[in-house]
Amino acid sequence: MEQIWDCIVIGGGPAGLSAALNLRRRGRTVLVLSGGAPLLEKAELVDNYLGMPGVTGKEMMERFRAHAAAQGAVLKAQRAGNVMPMGGTFLVGAGSDMYTSRAVILACGVSKAGYVPGEAEYLGRGVSYCATCDGMLYRQKRVAVWGLSPEAPEEAEFLHSIGCRVTYIAAKRPQALAQGIAFVSGAVTAVYGGAAVTAVDVKGEMLETDGLFILRPAAPPDALVPGIGMENGRVKTDAAMRTSIPRLYAAGDMLGAPLQVAKAVGEGLIAGLCAAEDIQNMERKANA
């Protein structure tokens, strides 16, 4: 039987791990999905976090992960590509897997890459961020996978396995790329089409395709969760980190400046406690 998690946390940085830790302290089951290394991990020195002076970002992240895991949080190195509210639960697509939870906390940081021309226009009409969610729409069709995340070769292999004719686009060919998948060196610079996607531009050359899967380390929040409330390019929340969608919360850098570890940890704590409380209230109503 498929496990229903109390909460899925998307993002394994300070905000996400703080949320996971505090959910576990409230006895809740937690799955943390983290696609790629958090920005903090690249910091040579962090000297402004109370009680932990003079540490590297990598050392700090190792301590955060160990603490959350020791409390029982399950950490998986998978990139979430789609979050679908289903009424009482959420479906989260990650790689070739689908997970179910009662609540979701977004703590996936900020996407440094912006949209390429045509990407936003064709989102849902040939452009997708989740192979598991949308792959079956392209069986026996041509698809391009723009691989910008460590998990991208796995998602390309999934598309190939269900009958898609896959072309993988990246700066260099991944060692893990499955046989039968074509490779083009470069980056997508534009998306073209009519009613739906028909081609992408790679290094000034047109590649005809029926669909484009863009697999970045972090998808833009409103692409990850269509319909989420945004304000000035940031996720809009109340003081308890609740978003416009019930039992969907956000914390950390995706809420805006200052982009600091202490702020992210505090917001993650609030989101985790609020999620635990809201789940408990939902259970009480169901048992009343």
For each residue, the residues with C-beta under 8 A, 3 or more apart:
1:
2: 100
3: 29 100
4: 89 100 101 102
5: 8 29 30 31 99 100 101 102
6: 23 28 29 30 101 102 103 275 276 279
7: 19 20 23 28 29 30 31 101 102 103 104 105 272 275 276 279
8: 5 30 31 32 33 80 90 92 99 101 103 104 105
9: 12 16 17 19 20 23 30 31 32 33 73 104 105 107
10: 16 33 80 83 92 104 105 106 107 108 224
11: 15 16 32 33 34 38 106 107 108 109 218 252
12: 9 16 17 32 33 34 38 65 75
13: 16 17 34 38 39 40 61 107 109 252 253 264
14: 17 18 38 40 61 64 252 261 264 265 268
15: 11 18 19 107 251 252 253 264 265 267 268 271
16: 9 10 11 12 13 19 20 32 34 105 107 108 251 252 268
17: 9 12 13 14 20 21 32 64 65 67 68 73 268
18: 14 15 21 22 64 251 264 265 266 267 268 269 272
19: 7 9 15 16 22 23 105 107 249 251 268 269 271 272 275
20: 7 9 16 17 23 24 30 32 68 71 73 268 272
21: 17 18 24 25 67 68 71 73 272
22: 18 19 25 26 268 269 272 273 276
23: 6 7 9 19 20 26 28 30 73 272 275 276
24: 20 21 27 28 30 68 71 72 73
25: 21 22 71
26: 22 23 272 273 276
27: 24
28: 6 7 23 24 275 276 279
29: 3 5 6 7 74
30: 5 6 7 8 9 20 23 24 72 73 74
31: 5 7 8 9 73 74 76 99 101
32: 8 9 11 12 16 17 20 68 73 74 75 76
33: 8 9 10 11 12 76 78 79 80 92 94 99
34: 11 12 13 16 38 75 76 77 78
35: 77 78 79 80 94 108 149 150 151 217 218
36: 79 149 150 217 218
37: 41 42 61
38: 11 12 13 14 34 41 61 109
39: 13 42 43 109 253
40: 13 14 43 46 57 60 61 261
41: 37 38 57 58 61
42: 37 39 57
43: 39 40 46 56 57 60
44: 56 57
45: 54 55 56 57
46: 40 43 49 52 55 56 57 60 261
47: 53 54
48: 260 261 262
49: 46 52 53 55 60 261 262
50: 262
51:
52: 46 49 55 60 63
53: 47 49
54: 45 47
55: 45 46 49 52 59 60
56: 43 44 45 46 59 60
57: 40 41 42 43 44 45 46 60 61
58: 41 61 62
59: 55 56 62 63
60: 40 43 46 49 52 55 56 57 63 64 261
61: 13 14 37 38 40 41 57 58 64 65
62: 58 59 65 66
63: 52 59 60 66 67
64: 14 17 18 60 61 67 68
65: 12 17 61 62 68 69 75
66: 62 63 69 70
67: 17 21 63 64 70 71
68: 17 20 21 24 32 64 65 71 73 75
69: 65 66 72 73 75
70: 66 67
71: 20 21 24 25 67 68
72: 24 30 69
73: 9 17 20 21 23 24 30 31 32 68 69
74: 29 30 31 32
75: 12 32 34 65 68 69
76: 31 32 33 34 94
77: 34 35 150 151
78: 33 34 35 94 95 97 151
79: 33 35 36 94 95 149 150 151 215 217 218
80: 8 10 33 35 83 92 93 94 108 219 224
81: 93 94 95 128 129 130 131 132 133 155 215 219 224
82: 91 92 93 129 130 132 133 134 224
83: 10 80 90 91 92 93 104 106 224 225 248
84: 90 91 92 93 133
85: 90 225 245 246 248
86: 89 90 91
87:
88: 102 282
89: 4 86 100 101 102
90: 8 83 84 85 86 100 101 102 103 104 247 248
91: 82 83 84 86 98 99 100
92: 8 10 33 80 82 83 84 98 99 100 101 104
93: 80 81 82 83 84 97 98 130 132 133
94: 33 35 76 78 79 80 81 97 98 99 132
95: 78 79 81 131 132 151 154 155 158
96: 131 132 154 155 158
97: 78 93 94 132
98: 91 92 93 94 132
99: 5 8 31 33 91 92 94
100: 2 3 4 5 89 90 91 92
101: 4 5 6 7 8 31 89 90 92 104
102: 4 5 6 7 88 89 90 247 279 282
103: 6 7 8 90 247 248 249 275 278 279
104: 7 8 9 10 83 90 92 101 247 248 249
105: 7 8 9 10 16 19 241 248 249 250 251 268 271 272 275
106: 10 11 83 221 224 225 235 243 248 249 250 251 254
107: 9 10 11 13 15 16 19 250 251 252 254 264 268 271
108: 10 11 16 35 80 218 219 221 224 254
109: 11 13 38 39 218 252 253 254
110: 218 253 254 259
111: 114 216 217 218 219 220
112:
113: 148 216
114: 111
115: 119 120 220
116: 119 188 189 190 191
117: 189 190 191
118: 121 122 127 190 191 192 193
119: 115 116 122 123 127 191 214
120: 115 123
121: 118 125 191
122: 118 119 125 126 127 191 193 196 197 212
123: 119 120 127 128 223
124: 127 128 226
125: 121 122 193 195 196 197
126: 122 191 193 196 197 198 210 211 212
127: 118 119 122 123 124 191 197 211 212 214
128: 81 123 124 131 133 134 211 212 213 214
129: 81 82 213 214 215 216 219 223 224
130: 81 82 93 133 134 213
131: 81 95 96 128 134 135 145 155 156 158 159 213 215
132: 81 82 93 94 95 96 97 98 135 155 158
133: 81 82 84 93 128 130
134: 82 128 130 131 137 138 211 213
135: 131 132 138 139 158 159 162 164
136: 139 162
137: 134 211
138: 134 135 141 142 143 159 164 210 211
139: 135 136 162 163 164
140: 163 164 165
141: 138 164 165 210 211
142: 138 164 165 167 208 209 210 211
143: 138 159 164 165 166 167 209 210 211 212 213
144: 166 167 168 169 188 200 207 209 211 212 213
145: 131 152 155 156 159 166 167 168 169 212 213 215
146: 152 169 170 187 188 200 212 213 214 215
147: 152 153 156 168 169 170 174 215
148: 113 152 170 214 215 216 217
149: 35 36 79 152 215 216 217
150: 35 36 77 79 217
151: 35 77 78 79 95 154 155 215
152: 145 146 147 148 149 155 156 168 170 174 215
153: 147 156 157 168 174 176 177 178
154: 95 96 151 157 158 176
155: 81 95 96 131 132 145 151 152 158 159 213 215
156: 131 145 147 152 153 159 160 166 168 177 178 181 213
157: 153 154 160 161 177 178 181
158: 95 96 131 132 135 154 155 161 162
159: 131 135 138 143 145 155 156 162 164 166 213
160: 156 157 164 166 178 180 181
161: 157 158
162: 135 136 139 158 159
163: 139 140
164: 135 138 139 140 141 142 143 159 160
165: 140 141 142 143
166: 143 144 145 156 159 160 180 181 182
167: 142 143 144 145 181 182 183 184 207 209
168: 144 145 147 152 153 156 173 174 177 181 182 183 184
169: 144 145 146 147 183 184 185 186 187 188 200 202 207
170: 146 147 148 152 173 174 183 185
171: 185 186 187
172: 185
173: 168 170 177 183 185
174: 147 152 153 168 170 177
175:
176: 153 154
177: 153 156 157 168 173 174 181 183
178: 153 156 157 160 181
179:
180: 160 166
181: 156 157 160 166 167 168 177 178
182: 166 167 168
183: 167 168 169 170 173 177
184: 167 168 169 202 207
185: 169 170 171 172 173 203
186: 169 171 202 203
187: 146 169 171 202 203
188: 116 144 146 169 191 200 201 202 212 214
189: 116 117 201 202 203 204
190: 116 117 118 200 201
191: 116 117 118 119 121 122 126 127 188 197 199 200 201 212
192: 118 197 198 199 200 201 206
193: 118 122 125 126 196 197 198 199
194: 198
195: 125
196: 122 125 126 193 210
197: 122 125 126 127 191 192 193 200 209 210 211 212
198: 126 192 193 194 208 209 210
199: 191 192 193 206 207 208 209
200: 144 146 169 188 190 191 192 197 206 207 209 212
201: 188 189 190 191 192 204 205 206 207
202: 169 184 186 187 188 189 205 207
203: 185 186 187 189
204: 189 201
205: 201 202
206: 192 199 200 201
207: 144 167 169 184 199 200 201 202
208: 142 198 199
209: 142 143 144 167 197 198 199 200 212
210: 126 138 141 142 143 196 197 198
211: 126 127 128 134 137 138 141 142 143 144 197
212: 122 126 127 128 143 144 145 146 188 191 197 200 209
213: 128 129 130 131 134 143 144 145 146 155 156 159
214: 119 127 128 129 146 148 188
215: 79 81 129 131 145 146 147 148 149 151 152 155
216: 111 113 129 148 149 219
217: 35 36 79 111 148 149 150
218: 11 35 36 79 108 109 110 111
219: 80 81 108 111 129 216 223 224
220: 111 115 223 224
221: 106 108 224 225 228 230 235 250 254
222: 225 226 227 228 230
223: 123 129 219 220 226
224: 10 80 81 82 83 106 108 129 219 220 221 228
225: 83 85 106 221 222 228 245 248
226: 124 222 223
227: 222 244 245
228: 221 222 224 225 235 243 244 245 248
229: 235 236 243 244 245
230: 221 222 233 234 235 236
231: 234 235 236
232: 256
233: 230
234: 230 231 254 255 256
235: 106 221 228 229 230 231 243 250 254 255
236: 229 230 231 243 244
237: 240 241 242 243 249 250 255
238: 241 242
239: 270
240: 237 249 270 271 274
241: 105 237 238 249 250 251 267 270 271 274
242: 237 238 246 248 249 274 278
243: 106 228 229 235 236 237 248 249 250
244: 227 228 229 236
245: 85 225 227 228 229 248
246: 85 242 278
247: 90 102 103 104 275 278 279 282
248: 83 85 90 103 104 105 106 225 228 242 243 245
249: 19 103 104 105 106 237 240 241 242 243 271 274 275
250: 105 106 107 221 235 237 241 243 254 255 271
251: 15 16 18 19 105 106 107 241 254 255 264 267 268 270 271
252: 11 13 14 15 16 107 109 255 263 264 267 268
253: 13 15 39 109 110 256 259 264
254: 106 107 108 109 110 221 234 235 250 251
255: 234 235 237 250 251 252 267
256: 232 234 253
257:
258: 263
259: 110 253 263 264
260: 48 263 264
261: 14 40 46 48 49 60 264 265
262: 48 49 50 265 266
263: 252 258 259 260 266 267
264: 13 14 15 18 107 251 252 253 259 260 261 267 268
265: 14 15 18 261 262 268 269
266: 18 262 263 269 270
267: 15 18 241 251 252 255 263 264 270 271
268: 14 15 16 17 18 19 20 22 105 107 251 252 264 265 271 272
269: 18 19 22 265 266 272 273
270: 239 240 241 251 266 267 273 274
271: 15 19 105 107 240 241 249 250 251 267 268 274 275
272: 7 18 19 20 21 22 23 26 105 268 269 275 276
273: 22 26 269 270 276 277
274: 240 241 242 249 270 271 277 278
275: 6 7 19 23 28 103 105 247 249 271 272 278 279
276: 6 7 22 23 26 28 272 273 279 280
277: 273 274 280 281
278: 103 242 246 247 274 275 281 282
279: 6 7 28 102 103 247 275 276 282 283
280: 276 277 283 284
281: 277 278 284 285
282: 88 102 247 278 279 285 286
283: 279 280 286 287
284: 280 281 287 288
285: 281 282 288
286: 282 283
287: 283 284
288: 284 285
